[in-house]
């Protein structure tokens, strides 16, 4: 029967030197950001934004996403543990059973926190380079789903954020977890985010709609978190307190983003109509 499914037995580490591993997750995380940064260079030119602003973008985005995602995980998903081990929030170490600290990498990042952290850093960035905040959000939003796709591929390489049991022919058996065929929830999200990127980028390149500021931020935010909300139904609970909840933490945190996306879509359409009327 197992021949019907995908036998996923991939090591999360590319190599390990003296206890310091290079993992696929970190490489894919960085590759996604670099690819988005490269795509945004073309968009910055089209929008007449400065080259200096583009060169500084990567560091602002990287810090915002990493710090926000880390704090999001520690506060939203595992506060009880990290409130007792605050040093592990900020340093890539973990205390072992022997009481000593060992290098672990940042084992735990939350996409909702990453989104919040990115928005905060982009607000600082916009003020620093005298760019309208909504312009920055729109530009960044066009490429953001692509970064999300790479991050979810990293989760797949880690055999984490796995799906519930399934008998579908494309189910994955995550050998590092158990021998049960499961939905490849990470792959569902990665493919969905790639499609969202292609759709939003196509709309932007072809200038299909006459829209106001905030549209691209709105549609990207809406689509990403609608996908996240529904995929959560076929994910294994990430933390114990989610057991028995009608909606898990990922879904609860997605709802405000969904409404935020709708708000900016409606706002941008109304603003464009008002400009036409005037």
Secondary structure as the mmCIF struct_conf table of DSSP 4:
data_model
#
loop_
_struct_conf.conf_type_id
_struct_conf.id
_struct_conf.beg_label_comp_id
_struct_conf.beg_label_asym_id
_struct_conf.beg_label_seq_id
_struct_conf.end_label_comp_id
_struct_conf.end_label_asym_id
_struct_conf.end_label_seq_id
HELX_RH_3T_P HELX_RH_3T_P1 UNK A 2 UNK A 4
BEND BEND1 UNK A 5 UNK A 5
STRN STRN1 UNK A 6 UNK A 8
BEND BEND2 UNK A 12 UNK A 12
STRN STRN2 UNK A 13 UNK A 17
TURN_TY1_P TURN_TY1_P1 UNK A 18 UNK A 19
STRN STRN3 UNK A 20 UNK A 23
HELX_RH_AL_P HELX_RH_AL_P1 UNK A 24 UNK A 46
TURN_TY1_P TURN_TY1_P2 UNK A 47 UNK A 48
HELX_RH_AL_P HELX_RH_AL_P2 UNK A 51 UNK A 72
HELX_RH_PI_P HELX_RH_PI_P1 UNK A 73 UNK A 77
HELX_RH_AL_P HELX_RH_AL_P3 UNK A 79 UNK A 82
TURN_TY1_P TURN_TY1_P3 UNK A 83 UNK A 84
TURN_TY1_P TURN_TY1_P4 UNK A 86 UNK A 86
HELX_RH_AL_P HELX_RH_AL_P4 UNK A 87 UNK A 90
BEND BEND3 UNK A 91 UNK A 92
STRN STRN4 UNK A 93 UNK A 95
TURN_TY1_P TURN_TY1_P5 UNK A 97 UNK A 98
BEND BEND4 UNK A 99 UNK A 99
STRN STRN5 UNK A 101 UNK A 103
HELX_RH_AL_P HELX_RH_AL_P5 UNK A 111 UNK A 128
TURN_TY1_P TURN_TY1_P6 UNK A 129 UNK A 130
HELX_RH_AL_P HELX_RH_AL_P6 UNK A 133 UNK A 157
TURN_TY1_P TURN_TY1_P7 UNK A 158 UNK A 159
BEND BEND5 UNK A 161 UNK A 161
STRN STRN6 UNK A 163 UNK A 163
STRN STRN7 UNK A 165 UNK A 165
BEND BEND6 UNK A 168 UNK A 168
TURN_TY1_P TURN_TY1_P8 UNK A 169 UNK A 170
STRN STRN8 UNK A 172 UNK A 174
TURN_TY1_P TURN_TY1_P9 UNK A 175 UNK A 177
BEND BEND7 UNK A 179 UNK A 179
STRN STRN9 UNK A 181 UNK A 182
HELX_RH_AL_P HELX_RH_AL_P7 UNK A 185 UNK A 206
TURN_TY1_P TURN_TY1_P10 UNK A 207 UNK A 207
BEND BEND8 UNK A 209 UNK A 209
TURN_TY1_P TURN_TY1_P11 UNK A 213 UNK A 214
HELX_RH_AL_P HELX_RH_AL_P8 UNK A 215 UNK A 231
HELX_RH_3T_P HELX_RH_3T_P2 UNK A 232 UNK A 234
STRN STRN10 UNK A 235 UNK A 235
HELX_LH_PP_P HELX_LH_PP_P1 UNK A 236 UNK A 237
BEND BEND9 UNK A 238 UNK A 239
HELX_RH_3T_P HELX_RH_3T_P3 UNK A 240 UNK A 242
TURN_TY1_P TURN_TY1_P12 UNK A 243 UNK A 244
BEND BEND10 UNK A 246 UNK A 247
HELX_RH_AL_P HELX_RH_AL_P9 UNK A 249 UNK A 277
#
